Amino acid sequence: MTQHIGVLTSGGDCPGLNAAIRGLSKAAREHYGMRVTGFLNGFRGLAQDQTVEIDSAMLSGILTDGGTILGTSRDKPHRMNIGGKMLDMTDAVVATYQRHHLDALVCLGGGGTQKNALRLVEAGLNVVTLPKTIDNDIALTDRSFGFDTALQIATEAVDRLHSTATSHERIIVVEVMGHRAGWLALEAGIAGGADVILLPEIPYDVEKIAAAIRRRTQCGKRFSIVVVAEGAMSTADAAEVEAMVNARDQAESKKSRAEFSAKLQNFHDEHVGQTINLTRKLEQLTGQESRLTILGHLQRGGTPSAADRVFATWLGTACAETLNARNFGVMLALQGGVLKHVPISEVAGNKRLVPLDHPLIASGRLVGTSFGD
């Protein structure tokens, strides 16, 4: 019998989403004879039954487009703002799935999407996920689409900032995305020849960063480039977070754990401006004029790179094969150059962080890069 599948994109927008939608939908419709329905604006569209039928006309010309033709949101099925109230919309999601007589739902997204997809699996739905995020931090996959494009954008920015840094003998601090994982900062920093790279995985000592910059000045270097992930922390802040995490994990009541989780969230929210403070502190400690550039959403927009188009298309078509084989409850992951099916239950709630013994960290140290430690 003809399968009817639904597809949605969730979380932040990301280069390659349209390529993945195209690969999935063309293979599903034209090769396997499936019907494909798109749900608009992520899980909100699934809960509120906002749909569009995906046909060949809709797929035409989208391979090179950034963003997502389906729209996206950060709404969670179990906690959605409806009329100013936070409601559990899981039952509404299940009802929409059943109303459309779906055989499976495909969710394209990052870490949050994997957790939300797992909840739907536990609610009895057939779900398959594809890994997308510019942070490259999804567990059990070597790569997520969107990362290569963001890396190119971040590297180009570092390249361009070199000229103004040398012209004015400045310290240029470049903030790139990466809340918990430093893959983007690490690779953009290495590719751009950054003098300092700060990662969430390696707490930094600002005095050591300043000392590294002063050594460069003493050697006749006129400038310094500092690439910092937005989630990078000082040793003091990292110790405070670790203490809160330990307290939360040891709390006996659900209420206490929720309170510690709220404190952690507040800490991370207030941590957003840490790169501004870091830039000011470096200027004070080195006596060298310092300027900050925050790339922000520039890294997520625009035309996807060739590598992301190829990878997203591969994932999309492989997803159609997976659906045809009725293999559900899995994420398609790249492992050792091969696409594999990994249980969503093993992905959700986990992150792919930069190992402290990663070869790129060792390589950076060998060319004189400081990691602030």
SETOR-8847 format. One record per residue (C-alpha): z, y, x; residue in three letters. Coordinates in steps of 0.5 Angstrom, whole numbers, plus 500, padded with zeros to 3 digits. Example, Ala and Ser with C-alpha at 12.3 -4.5 7.8 and 13.67 -1.06 7.14 Angstrom:
2
FIZA  pz  py  px drenfi
FIZA 516 491 525    ALA
FIZA 514 498 527    SER
# end
This chain:
373
FIZA  pz  py  px drenfi
FIZA 500 500 500    MET
FIZA 499 507 502    THR
FIZA 505 510 506    GLN
FIZA 507 517 503    HIS
FIZA 511 521 509    ILE
FIZA 514 527 509    GLY
FIZA 514 532 516    VAL
FIZA 519 538 517    LEU
FIZA 520 542 523    THR
FIZA 528 544 524    SER
FIZA 532 549 529    GLY
FIZA 528 554 534    GLY
FIZA 521 555 534    ASP
FIZA 518 552 540    CYS
FIZA 511 551 543    PRO
FIZA 507 545 541    GLY
FIZA 510 544 534    LEU
FIZA 503 545 531    ASN
FIZA 500 540 536    ALA
FIZA 505 535 534    ALA
FIZA 504 536 527    ILE
FIZA 496 536 528    ARG
FIZA 497 529 532    GLY
FIZA 501 526 527    LEU
FIZA 498 528 521    SER
FIZA 491 527 523    LYS
FIZA 492 520 526    ALA
FIZA 497 518 519    ALA
FIZA 491 521 515    ARG
FIZA 485 519 518    GLU
FIZA 486 513 521    HIS
FIZA 492 510 517    TYR
FIZA 490 513 510    GLY
FIZA 497 516 509    MET
FIZA 499 521 505    ARG
FIZA 502 527 509    VAL
FIZA 507 532 505    THR
FIZA 510 538 509    GLY
FIZA 517 541 508    PHE
FIZA 517 548 509    LEU
FIZA 523 552 513    ASN
FIZA 526 546 516    GLY
FIZA 532 542 512    PHE
FIZA 532 548 507    ARG
FIZA 525 546 504    GLY
FIZA 527 539 504    LEU
FIZA 533 540 500    ALA
FIZA 530 545 495    GLN
FIZA 523 542 495    ASP
FIZA 519 547 498    GLN
FIZA 513 543 500    THR
FIZA 505 543 502    VAL
FIZA 500 538 502    GLU
FIZA 497 537 509    ILE
FIZA 490 537 509    ASP
FIZA 484 537 514    SER
FIZA 483 545 513    ALA
FIZA 491 546 514    MET
FIZA 490 542 521    LEU
FIZA 484 546 523    SER
FIZA 485 551 529    GLY
FIZA 492 550 530    ILE
FIZA 493 546 536    LEU
FIZA 493 552 541    THR
FIZA 498 556 536    ASP
FIZA 505 557 538    GLY
FIZA 510 557 532    GLY
FIZA 510 552 527    THR
FIZA 505 552 520    ILE
FIZA 511 549 516    LEU
FIZA 516 554 518    GLY
FIZA 523 553 521    THR
FIZA 531 554 520    SER
FIZA 537 552 523    ARG
FIZA 540 550 516    ASP
FIZA 544 543 516    LYS
FIZA 543 538 510    PRO
FIZA 551 537 510    HIS
FIZA 552 545 510    ARG
FIZA 547 550 507    MET
FIZA 548 557 505    ASN
FIZA 546 557 498    ILE
FIZA 548 563 494    GLY
FIZA 553 565 499    GLY
FIZA 557 559 499    LYS
FIZA 557 553 504    MET
FIZA 555 547 500    LEU
FIZA 553 540 502    ASP
FIZA 546 539 500    MET
FIZA 545 531 502    THR
FIZA 544 529 495    ASP
FIZA 539 534 494    ALA
FIZA 535 532 500    VAL
FIZA 536 525 498    VAL
FIZA 533 526 491    ALA
FIZA 527 530 494    THR
FIZA 526 524 498    TYR
FIZA 526 520 492    GLN
FIZA 522 524 487    ARG
FIZA 516 525 492    HIS
FIZA 517 517 493    HIS
FIZA 517 518 501    LEU
FIZA 516 512 505    ASP
FIZA 519 516 511    ALA
FIZA 521 523 514    LEU
FIZA 519 525 520    VAL
FIZA 523 531 523    CYS
FIZA 521 535 529    LEU
FIZA 527 538 533    GLY
FIZA 532 539 538    GLY
FIZA 539 536 539    GLY
FIZA 542 539 532    GLY
FIZA 536 536 529    THR
FIZA 537 529 532    GLN
FIZA 544 530 529    LYS
FIZA 542 532 522    ASN
FIZA 537 526 522    ALA
FIZA 542 521 523    LEU
FIZA 546 524 517    ARG
FIZA 540 522 513    LEU
FIZA 539 515 516    VAL
FIZA 546 514 514    GLU
FIZA 545 516 507    ALA
FIZA 539 511 507    GLY
FIZA 533 515 508    LEU
FIZA 527 512 513    ASN
FIZA 527 517 519    VAL
FIZA 523 518 525    VAL
FIZA 524 524 530    THR
FIZA 520 527 536    LEU
FIZA 524 531 541    PRO
FIZA 522 539 542    LYS
FIZA 526 544 546    THR
FIZA 525 549 551    ILE
FIZA 532 547 554    ASP
FIZA 529 540 556    ASN
FIZA 536 537 554    ASP
FIZA 535 532 549    ILE
FIZA 538 525 551    ALA
FIZA 535 519 553    LEU
FIZA 528 522 554    THR
FIZA 525 525 561    ASP
FIZA 522 531 557    ARG
FIZA 521 534 551    SER
FIZA 515 538 549    PHE
FIZA 516 546 549    GLY
FIZA 519 546 556    PHE
FIZA 513 546 560    ASP
FIZA 511 553 557    THR
FIZA 517 556 557    ALA
FIZA 518 554 565    LEU
FIZA 511 557 566    GLN
FIZA 513 564 562    ILE
FIZA 520 564 566    ALA
FIZA 517 563 573    THR
FIZA 511 568 572    GLU
FIZA 517 573 570    ALA
FIZA 521 571 576    VAL
FIZA 514 572 580    ASP
FIZA 513 579 577    ARG
FIZA 520 581 578    LEU
FIZA 519 580 586    HIS
FIZA 515 586 587    SER
FIZA 520 591 583    THR
FIZA 526 588 587    ALA
FIZA 522 589 594    THR
FIZA 520 596 592    SER
FIZA 527 598 590    HIS
FIZA 531 594 595    GLU
FIZA 535 591 589    ARG
FIZA 538 585 586    ILE
FIZA 534 583 580    ILE
FIZA 538 578 575    VAL
FIZA 534 574 571    VAL
FIZA 537 571 565    GLU
FIZA 533 565 562    VAL
FIZA 535 560 556    MET
FIZA 540 554 557    GLY
FIZA 546 554 553    HIS
FIZA 549 547 556    ARG
FIZA 543 545 560    ALA
FIZA 540 548 566    GLY
FIZA 534 545 567    TRP
FIZA 530 551 565    LEU
FIZA 534 556 570    ALA
FIZA 533 550 576    LEU
FIZA 526 549 575    GLU
FIZA 524 556 574    ALA
FIZA 529 558 580    GLY
FIZA 526 553 585    ILE
FIZA 518 555 583    ALA
FIZA 520 562 583    GLY
FIZA 523 562 590    GLY
FIZA 530 565 587    ALA
FIZA 535 566 592    ASP
FIZA 541 564 587    VAL
FIZA 541 560 581    ILE
FIZA 546 559 576    LEU
FIZA 547 553 572    LEU
FIZA 552 551 566    PRO
FIZA 553 545 570    GLU
FIZA 556 548 576    ILE
FIZA 561 553 575    PRO
FIZA 560 559 580    TYR
FIZA 564 564 584    ASP
FIZA 562 571 584    VAL
FIZA 565 572 591    GLU
FIZA 561 567 594    LYS
FIZA 554 569 590    ILE
FIZA 556 576 593    ALA
FIZA 557 573 600    ALA
FIZA 550 570 600    ALA
FIZA 547 576 598    ILE
FIZA 550 580 603    ARG
FIZA 548 575 608    ARG
FIZA 541 576 606    ARG
FIZA 542 583 607    THR
FIZA 545 582 614    GLN
FIZA 538 578 616    CYS
FIZA 534 584 614    GLY
FIZA 532 582 607    LYS
FIZA 531 588 602    ARG
FIZA 532 584 596    PHE
FIZA 535 578 592    SER
FIZA 533 574 586    ILE
FIZA 538 571 581    VAL
FIZA 536 566 576    VAL
FIZA 542 565 571    VAL
FIZA 542 560 565    ALA
FIZA 545 564 559    GLU
FIZA 550 558 559    GLY
FIZA 552 559 566    ALA
FIZA 560 560 567    MET
FIZA 565 563 572    SER
FIZA 570 557 575    THR
FIZA 575 561 571    ALA
FIZA 571 561 564    ASP
FIZA 569 554 565    ALA
FIZA 577 552 566    ALA
FIZA 578 555 560    GLU
FIZA 573 551 556    VAL
FIZA 575 545 559    GLU
FIZA 582 546 557    ALA
FIZA 580 548 550    MET
FIZA 576 541 550    VAL
FIZA 581 537 552    ASN
FIZA 586 540 547    ALA
FIZA 581 539 541    ARG
FIZA 580 532 543    ASP
FIZA 587 530 544    GLN
FIZA 589 534 537    ALA
FIZA 592 529 532    GLU
FIZA 590 532 526    SER
FIZA 583 534 523    LYS
FIZA 585 541 522    LYS
FIZA 588 542 529    SER
FIZA 581 539 532    ARG
FIZA 577 544 527    ALA
FIZA 581 550 530    GLU
FIZA 580 548 537    PHE
FIZA 573 547 535    SER
FIZA 573 554 532    ALA
FIZA 576 557 538    LYS
FIZA 571 554 543    LEU
FIZA 565 557 538    GLN
FIZA 568 564 539    ASN
FIZA 569 563 546    PHE
FIZA 561 561 547    HIS
FIZA 559 567 542    ASP
FIZA 563 572 546    GLU
FIZA 560 569 553    HIS
FIZA 553 572 551    VAL
FIZA 554 578 555    GLY
FIZA 557 575 561    GLN
FIZA 550 576 565    THR
FIZA 551 583 564    ILE
FIZA 558 583 567    ASN
FIZA 555 579 572    LEU
FIZA 550 584 574    THR
FIZA 555 589 574    ARG
FIZA 560 585 579    LYS
FIZA 555 584 584    LEU
FIZA 553 591 584    GLU
FIZA 560 593 586    GLN
FIZA 561 587 591    LEU
FIZA 555 588 595    THR
FIZA 554 596 594    GLY
FIZA 546 594 592    GLN
FIZA 543 597 586    GLU
FIZA 543 591 581    SER
FIZA 538 590 575    ARG
FIZA 538 585 569    LEU
FIZA 532 582 565    THR
FIZA 534 578 559    ILE
FIZA 527 574 557    LEU
FIZA 530 571 551    GLY
FIZA 525 569 546    HIS
FIZA 519 571 550    LEU
FIZA 520 564 553    GLN
FIZA 519 560 546    ARG
FIZA 513 564 543    GLY
FIZA 506 564 545    GLY
FIZA 500 559 546    THR
FIZA 503 552 548    PRO
FIZA 501 550 555    SER
FIZA 496 545 556    ALA
FIZA 501 540 558    ALA
FIZA 505 541 552    ASP
FIZA 499 540 548    ARG
FIZA 497 534 551    VAL
FIZA 505 531 550    PHE
FIZA 506 534 543    ALA
FIZA 499 530 541    THR
FIZA 501 524 544    TRP
FIZA 508 524 541    LEU
FIZA 505 526 534    GLY
FIZA 500 520 534    THR
FIZA 505 515 537    ALA
FIZA 509 517 531    CYS
FIZA 504 515 526    ALA
FIZA 503 508 530    GLU
FIZA 511 508 529    THR
FIZA 511 509 522    LEU
FIZA 505 504 520    ASN
FIZA 509 499 524    ALA
FIZA 515 501 519    ARG
FIZA 519 502 525    ASN
FIZA 525 507 523    PHE
FIZA 531 510 525    GLY
FIZA 528 512 532    VAL
FIZA 526 518 536    MET
FIZA 520 517 541    LEU
FIZA 522 518 548    ALA
FIZA 519 519 554    LEU
FIZA 522 514 559    GLN
FIZA 519 513 566    GLY
FIZA 512 515 564    GLY
FIZA 512 511 557    VAL
FIZA 514 512 550    LEU
FIZA 519 508 548    LYS
FIZA 523 508 541    HIS
FIZA 531 510 542    VAL
FIZA 535 509 536    PRO
FIZA 537 516 533    ILE
FIZA 544 514 533    SER
FIZA 544 514 541    GLU
FIZA 541 521 541    VAL
FIZA 545 525 536    ALA
FIZA 551 528 539    GLY
FIZA 549 527 547    ASN
FIZA 545 532 552    LYS
FIZA 541 531 558    ARG
FIZA 545 535 563    LEU
FIZA 543 537 570    VAL
FIZA 546 531 574    PRO
FIZA 550 535 580    LEU
FIZA 546 530 585    ASP
FIZA 539 532 582    HIS
FIZA 534 532 588    PRO
FIZA 532 539 586    LEU
FIZA 539 542 587    ILE
FIZA 539 538 594    ALA
FIZA 532 541 595    SER
FIZA 534 548 593    GLY
FIZA 540 548 598    ARG
FIZA 536 546 603    LEU
FIZA 531 552 603    VAL
FIZA 537 556 603    GLY
FIZA 538 557 595    THR
FIZA 546 559 593    SER
FIZA 548 555 587    PHE
FIZA 554 560 586    GLY
FIZA 559 554 589    ASP
# end
